[in-house]
């Protein structure tokens, strides 16, 4: 049996198999590195930033909606003050403008006209009728002093007996902005309608938009009970920055219910209020977790496949080693057999030569012995011939003796007869 060539030892094509499996393992490792270090982290950060920007955009939209609504109401009240000044306070024309305004602006529940001495000239409401005895004196109030100087006034948020938030808006009564005030137009502006659209904005299932006043008091929330409880959110991370006029860009914290949320805040600079957007961290991070989960599944799958391939490589290596050992053992056996064969051939040749020499000696001895035996056979032949000749002569002699005896007897008989 011919010896195996070195490249034939072990598993056929093992180097190609090792290269292919190693390439696959390297590809999996490289893919996981790229996925987890190069792609995943920036992608998750980018996704988180996009989600945060979406909430920030919704918060800014809410803040803009509220400011625009209140500015519009402020403008409408200023327009009304101009109409009243043109028509004259207490005139039928002014009452027409006031009644029309109350019908068209459901957020304004009450209007008052105040003289420059602080005495209330008239009060108008959709639900109540006010008599002369119900007039009030505003001369000592801050709102009157501010408007008397020609500036618009918007007070702090207060609550009705039904916990409805409202503010006082007061503007000067004058035909033109350059004129001195002829009086004060005071409006009770209920805020519910101001953020009705805002509170309907949906940010996921758990997201909510809340509004706080300049003291951190909750004045609007999708859950009215929080407003009814007169909840103060000054202790929450977004509140102080937005009341200082800064945007709070987002941070995880525990809200007043000890729920972990991600919150951000947008200030309402013109009003001194702020909008807080909150969403449960679990929901906010759900897309991120899905990406992370997929990455983990891919990483785990890659690790399992790589592990299986490494395990196969180990098995192939062990099998190859076993086959090589067997091949080497077979090669050694073949070498030993070949050496034994050569040694045996040498011994056989030596023994053959010895046997040939012995056979040659035996043949000579046989020849000599044969010659000796032949000589003895010849001697015996000669002896036999001699013996046989003697026997024949003895027989003949006996016959002769017998004949002679018979002759003698005959002769004796003859002699007796005579």
Secondary structure, DSSP 8 states (H G I E B T S, - for coil): -----GGGSSSTTHHHHHHHHHHHHHHHHHHHHIIIIIIIHHHHHHHHHHHHHHHHHHHHHHHHHHHHHHHHHHHHHHHHHHHHHHH-TTSHHHHHHHHHHHHH-TTEEEEEEE-TTSBEEEEEESS----GGG--B-TTSHHHHHHHTT--EE---EE-TT--EEEEEEEEE-SSTTS--SEEEEEEEESTTTTHHHHT---TTT-EEEEE-TTSBEEE-SSHHHHHTT-B-TTSHHHHHHHTT--EEEEEEE-TTS-EEEEEEEEETTTTEEEEEEEEHHHHTHHHHHHHHHHHHHHHHHHHHHHHHHHHHHHHHHHHHHHHHHHHHHHHHHHHHHHHHHHHHHHHHHHHHHHHHHHHHHHHHHHHHHHHHHHHHHHHHHHHHHHHHHHHHHHHHHHHHHHHHHHHHHHHHHHHH-
